[in-house]
């Protein structure tokens, strides 16, 4: 007898018209840390919004896509669907009309989806977005706090109130005329989460340090020191995204630059050729912690790369891209940039000036990847300014020399460049940059050390 085989089919459920009542009651409860709540549901409505009154065009429900090939979050499922709807094209709008999209999401967006949403909105200026959510996804993680702060620049972010739950029940749930029944502590939880969201957004819009993260998972001693930027993941966690099978997992653990490394779970590790979108800017607390040019910098195990891309035509330089990358698991920030830069439709007839401002200088492996890239792309000129020198072993020195031989400028960040990065890559809220103690002295020391390395 032949074995039964399951044949994967295209995801059939997106978008759905309604949710089952028990689905809504399970996934949309606003308990701050619910157990076993996997996946994410996105209830949406699209309106044409003139000055007098909005017109509802369509509504429905999206959920995370789990097959056939890879997981796709509900937000990205919606964006992909929206782009294909001819009824929502800009040509259908009058001179004073826009499309207003409203999302009611069971979890707030992760930082990666937040970046993709912002990119989509920047390309579709005729679209306005509002997001209502009952819970905050990983609200103690700096990258997801950053994602919310970035979204708040363009999107209305709100914690769902009792009235919002009642509206969703009536609009997006197949309730069979049954009324909505609030669960215990709904109003209290809504107020608590609203205060938490307001606190996160205030941190991003003012000069306040970011929240301290708590990492309850102990390090396993293997006797192998970690490479620069090694990120450790607890059981079931997926890097930079939602937990296994859509579960909301605990925060990923991080250690100091000299702590020991846990054996990585290969099936959860980002691939080196994954393309990630950059952040627009950094939070002030993140910048003030990771970028000071300290000669001894414990705990700075992540690397941040602020970049600027300019098109050079004759004597004129036109800035075309700016942003920030952070290392993601085993993929360092330099490789994140190169993977993203390769798909930016580079013109073979245009010279590009790329400038990096790094919290750590490149490791040997990244340096050789950059050298290979520069040799292949003769029209790209690269300037690298590092806050600190990463010297894991003697190979890092060879890597810096190879970069210079390949045509890259390698230098240390001066005090003036720290202020430039503050002005252009940080949500500083109008606050002036404050130099830390010893910034000029440390700069001179690092310049002498770098000159000695490059002159060998």
C-alpha positions in Angstrom: 0.0 0.0 0.0 1.4 3.3 -1.0 2.2 5.9 1.7 0.0 8.9 2.0 1.8 12.1 1.1 0.8 15.6 2.0 1.0 18.1 -0.8 1.7 21.7 0.2 -0.7 24.2 -1.4 -0.6 28.0 -1.5 -1.8 29.7 1.6 -5.6 29.8 1.1 -6.8 31.9 4.1 -5.4 35.3 3.5 -7.4 37.5 3.6 -10.2 36.0 5.6 -13.6 37.7 6.0 -14.1 37.0 9.7 -12.5 35.4 12.8 -14.2 32.7 14.9 -15.2 34.1 18.3 -12.9 31.7 20.2 -10.0 32.8 18.0 -10.6 36.4 18.8 -11.0 35.8 22.5 -7.8 33.8 22.6 -5.5 35.9 20.4 -6.7 39.4 21.2 -6.8 39.2 25.0 -4.6 42.1 26.4 -2.8 40.2 29.1 0.7 41.7 29.0 2.5 38.3 28.9 0.0 35.6 27.7 1.1 32.0 27.5 0.8 29.9 24.3 -0.5 32.7 22.2 1.2 31.9 18.9 1.1 33.8 15.6 -0.4 37.2 14.8 -3.7 38.2 13.5 -4.3 41.5 11.6 -7.8 42.9 11.2 -7.8 45.7 8.6 -10.1 48.2 6.9 -9.3 50.4 3.9 -11.0 53.7 3.5 -11.0 56.5 1.0 -10.6 59.6 3.0 -11.7 62.9 1.5 -12.2 66.0 3.7 -15.9 65.5 4.2 -16.4 61.8 5.2 -14.5 58.4 4.8 -15.8 55.7 2.5 -15.1 52.1 3.5 -13.7 50.1 0.6 -12.8 46.8 2.1 -12.1 45.0 5.4 -10.9 41.5 6.4 -8.3 39.6 8.4 -4.8 38.4 7.8 -2.7 35.9 9.7 0.9 34.8 9.7 1.8 32.6 6.7 3.6 29.5 7.8 4.0 27.6 4.5 4.9 26.6 1.8 8.5 27.9 2.1 9.0 30.3 4.9 7.1 32.3 7.6 5.8 35.6 6.6 4.3 38.0 9.2 0.8 39.2 8.8 1.9 42.8 8.2 4.0 41.8 5.2 1.2 39.6 3.9 -1.1 42.6 3.9 1.4 44.9 2.2 2.0 42.3 -0.6 -1.7 41.9 -1.1 -2.3 45.7 -1.0 0.2 46.3 -3.8 -1.6 44.0 -6.1 -5.1 45.6 -5.6 -5.8 47.8 -8.6 -8.8 49.2 -6.8 -6.3 50.9 -4.4 -4.0 52.6 -6.9 -3.2 56.2 -6.7 -5.0 56.8 -10.0 -8.3 56.2 -8.4 -7.9 59.1 -6.0 -9.1 62.7 -6.4 -6.9 65.7 -5.7 -7.8 65.9 -2.0 -8.2 62.1 -1.3 -6.0 59.5 0.4 -6.3 55.9 1.4 -6.5 55.4 5.2 -5.6 51.9 6.4 -6.4 50.8 9.9 -4.9 47.7 11.5 -6.1 46.0 14.7 -3.2 43.6 15.4 -3.0 40.9 18.1 0.7 41.8 18.6 2.5 45.1 17.8 4.9 44.8 14.9 8.5 43.5 15.3 11.3 45.8 14.4 11.9 44.1 11.0 8.2 44.5 10.0 8.3 48.1 11.3 11.1 48.9 8.9 9.3 47.2 6.0 6.1 49.2 6.8 8.0 52.5 6.9 9.7 51.7 3.6 6.3 50.9 2.1 4.8 54.2 3.4 7.7 56.2 2.0 7.0 54.8 -1.4 3.2 55.3 -1.2 2.7 58.9 0.0 -1.1 58.6 -0.7 -1.5 56.1 2.1 -2.0 56.8 5.8 -1.8 54.0 8.5 -3.2 53.6 12.0 -2.3 50.6 14.2 -4.2 49.5 17.2 -2.9 46.6 19.3 -3.8 44.9 22.6 -0.2 43.9 23.4 3.4 45.0 22.9 5.8 42.5 21.3 9.1 42.2 23.2 8.7 45.6 24.7 11.8 45.1 26.8 14.1 44.6 23.7 15.9 47.7 22.4 15.5 46.8 18.7 11.7 46.4 19.1 11.5 49.6 21.1 13.3 51.2 18.3 10.9 49.8 15.8 7.9 51.3 17.6 9.7 54.7 17.9 10.4 54.6 14.2 6.8 53.8 13.4 5.5 56.5 15.6 7.1 59.1 13.3 4.7 58.1 10.5 2.0 55.9 12.0 -0.6 56.4 14.8 0.2 53.8 17.4 -2.5 53.1 20.0 -3.2 50.4 22.6 -6.7 49.0 22.1 -9.4 50.2 24.6 -12.7 48.5 25.5 -14.4 50.4 22.7 -11.8 49.1 20.2 -12.3 45.5 21.3 -16.1 46.0 20.9 -15.6 47.5 17.4 -13.4 44.6 16.3 -15.9 42.1 17.7 -18.7 43.6 15.7 -16.7 44.1 12.5 -14.2 41.3 12.2 -15.8 38.4 14.2 -18.4 35.9 13.1 -20.2 36.4 16.5 -23.7 35.1 15.5 -25.3 38.2 17.2 -23.7 37.3 20.5 -22.4 40.4 22.4 -18.8 41.0 23.3 -17.9 39.9 26.8 -14.9 41.7 28.3 -12.4 39.5 30.2 -11.1 40.3 33.7 -8.8 43.3 34.0 -9.3 44.4 30.4 -9.4 48.1 31.3 -6.5 47.9 33.8 -4.3 46.0 31.3 -5.1 48.5 28.6 -4.1 51.4 30.8 -0.9 49.6 31.9 0.1 48.9 28.3 -0.8 52.4 27.2 1.6 53.8 29.9 4.3 51.4 28.8 3.9 52.4 25.1 4.0 56.1 26.0 7.2 55.5 28.0 8.9 53.8 25.1 7.9 56.5 22.6 9.1 59.2 25.0 12.5 57.5 25.3 12.8 57.6 21.5 11.8 61.2 21.2 13.8 62.6 24.0 17.3 62.3 25.4 16.7 59.5 27.8 18.6 56.3 28.2 16.8 53.2 26.9 15.4 50.6 29.3 17.8 48.1 30.9 17.2 44.6 29.4 17.0 41.5 31.6 18.5 38.3 30.3 17.6 35.4 32.6 19.3 32.7 30.6 22.8 31.6 31.8 25.7 31.2 29.5 27.0 27.7 28.8 30.8 27.5 29.2 32.3 26.0 26.2 35.9 27.3 26.5 35.6 29.2 23.2 35.5 33.0 23.4 32.9 34.6 21.1 33.6 36.5 18.0 32.7 40.2 17.9 28.9 40.7 17.9 27.9 37.1 18.7 24.3 37.0 19.7 22.8 34.1 21.8 19.3 32.8 21.5 17.3 31.0 24.1 15.3 27.9 23.5 12.7 28.4 20.8 13.6 31.9 19.8 14.1 33.0 16.3 16.6 35.7 15.6 15.2 39.2 15.2 11.7 37.9 14.8 9.0 36.0 16.4 9.5 32.8 18.3 9.2 29.3 16.8 6.0 28.6 15.0 4.9 32.2 15.6 5.2 32.0 19.4 6.2 35.1 21.3 9.5 34.0 22.9 11.6 35.5 25.6 14.3 38.1 25.0 17.5 36.9 23.4 20.4 36.9 25.8 23.5 39.0 25.3 26.8 39.0 27.1 29.9 41.1 27.4 32.6 41.1 24.7 34.7 38.7 26.8 31.9 36.3 28.0 31.5 32.8 26.8 29.4 31.6 23.9 26.5 29.1 23.9 26.5 26.6 21.1 24.2 28.2 18.5 21.1 26.4 17.1 21.9 26.3 13.4 18.3 26.0 12.3 17.5 29.4 13.9 20.5 31.3 12.6 20.2 33.9 10.0 21.8 33.1 6.6 24.7 35.2 5.5 22.9 36.3 2.3 19.7 37.3 4.0 18.6 40.8 3.0 17.6 43.0 6.0 16.3 46.6 5.8 18.2 49.3 7.7 16.8 51.4 10.6 16.4 55.1 9.9 18.0 56.2 13.2 19.2 55.0 16.6 17.7 55.7 20.1 19.9 58.1 22.1 20.5 55.5 24.8 21.7 53.0 22.3 24.1 55.5 20.7 25.5 56.8 24.0 26.2 53.2 25.1 27.6 51.6 22.0 29.5 54.4 20.3 31.8 56.0 23.0 35.5 55.4 22.0 36.4 53.8 25.3 39.7 52.0 25.5 38.1 49.3 27.6 34.5 48.7 26.5 32.9 45.7 28.3 29.4 44.7 27.4 29.4 46.3 23.9 29.0 42.9 22.1 26.8 44.4 19.3 28.1 46.4 16.4 26.2 49.3 14.9 26.9 50.6 11.4 25.6 54.1 10.4 26.0 54.6 6.7 25.6 57.3 4.1 25.6 56.6 0.3 26.2 59.4 -2.2 26.1 59.5 -5.9 29.2 61.3 -7.4 28.7 63.0 -10.7 31.6 65.3 -11.6 32.2 67.6 -8.6 28.7 67.1 -7.2 27.7 64.6 -4.5 24.0 63.7 -4.0 23.1 61.8 -0.8 20.7 59.0 -1.8 20.6 56.6 1.2 21.2 56.9 5.0 20.5 54.4 7.8 21.7 52.1 10.4 22.5 48.4 10.6 23.1 46.2 13.6 24.7 42.7 13.6 22.0 40.0 13.5 23.0 36.7 15.1 26.0 35.4 13.1 25.7 38.0 10.4 27.8 41.1 11.1 26.6 44.6 10.4 29.0 45.1 7.5 27.6 42.0 5.7 24.0 43.2 6.4 24.9 46.4 4.5 26.6 44.7 1.6 23.6 42.3 1.1 21.2 45.3 1.2 23.5 47.5 -1.0 23.8 44.9 -3.8 20.0 45.0 -4.5 19.8 48.8 -4.7 19.9 48.9 -8.5 23.4 50.2 -8.8 24.2 52.0 -12.0 27.4 50.9 -13.7 27.9 54.4 -15.0 27.7 56.2 -11.6 30.4 56.5 -9.0 29.2 55.9 -5.4 30.8 57.2 -2.2 29.9 55.0 0.8 30.8 56.1 4.3 30.5 53.9 7.4 30.5 55.0 11.0 31.1 51.8 13.0 31.0 51.2 16.8 33.7 48.5 16.2 36.2 48.2 13.4 35.6 45.2 11.1 36.8 41.7 12.0 39.1 39.9 9.6 36.3 37.9 8.0 34.2 41.0 7.3 37.2 42.9 6.1 38.0 40.2 3.5 34.3 40.2 2.4 34.5 44.0 1.9 37.8 43.7 0.0 36.2 41.2 -2.4 33.2 43.5 -2.8 35.4 46.5 -3.6 37.4 44.6 -6.2 34.2 43.6 -7.9 32.6 47.1 -7.8 35.2 49.5 -9.0 32.7 52.4 -9.0 32.2 52.2 -5.2 34.6 54.1 -2.9 34.4 53.3 0.8 35.4 55.4 3.9 35.4 53.5 7.2 35.4 55.4 10.5 35.4 53.3 13.6 34.8 54.3 17.2 37.0 51.5 18.6 39.4 48.9 17.3 38.3 45.3 17.4 41.4 43.1 17.9 40.2 39.5 18.6 43.6 38.2 17.3 46.4 39.2 15.0 44.3 38.6 11.8 42.2 41.7 12.5 45.3 43.8 11.8 45.8 42.0 8.5 42.2 42.7 7.7 42.5 46.4 8.2 45.7 46.6 6.1 43.9 44.6 3.3 41.0 47.1 3.4 43.4 50.0 2.9 45.2 48.2 0.1 41.9 47.6 -1.7 41.2 51.4 -1.7 39.1 51.9 1.4 39.9 54.7 3.8 40.3 53.4 7.3 40.3 55.9 10.2 39.1 56.5 13.7 36.1 58.6 14.5 37.0 62.1 15.7 35.0 64.0 18.3 33.5 66.0 15.4 32.3 62.8 13.7 30.6 61.6 16.9 28.6 64.9 16.9 27.9 64.4 13.1 26.5 60.9 13.8 24.4 62.3 16.7 22.9 64.9 14.4 22.2 62.6 11.5 21.6 59.1 12.8 20.0 59.5 16.2 16.5 60.5 17.4 18.0 63.2 19.5 14.7 65.2 20.0 16.5 68.5 19.5 19.0 67.9 22.2 22.6 68.8 21.6 25.4 66.2 21.6 27.4 65.9 24.8 31.0 64.7 24.6 32.0 62.1 27.2 35.1 62.4 29.3 38.3 61.5 27.5 36.9 61.5 24.0 39.8 63.6 22.5 42.4 61.7 24.5 41.1 58.3 23.5 40.8 59.4 19.9 44.5 60.4 19.8 45.5 57.1 21.4 43.4 55.0 18.9 44.8 57.0 16.0 48.3 56.2 17.0 47.5 52.5 17.4 45.7 52.4 14.0 48.6 54.1 12.3 51.0 51.6 13.8 48.9 48.7 12.5 48.6 50.2 8.9 52.3 51.0 8.7 53.5 47.5 9.4 
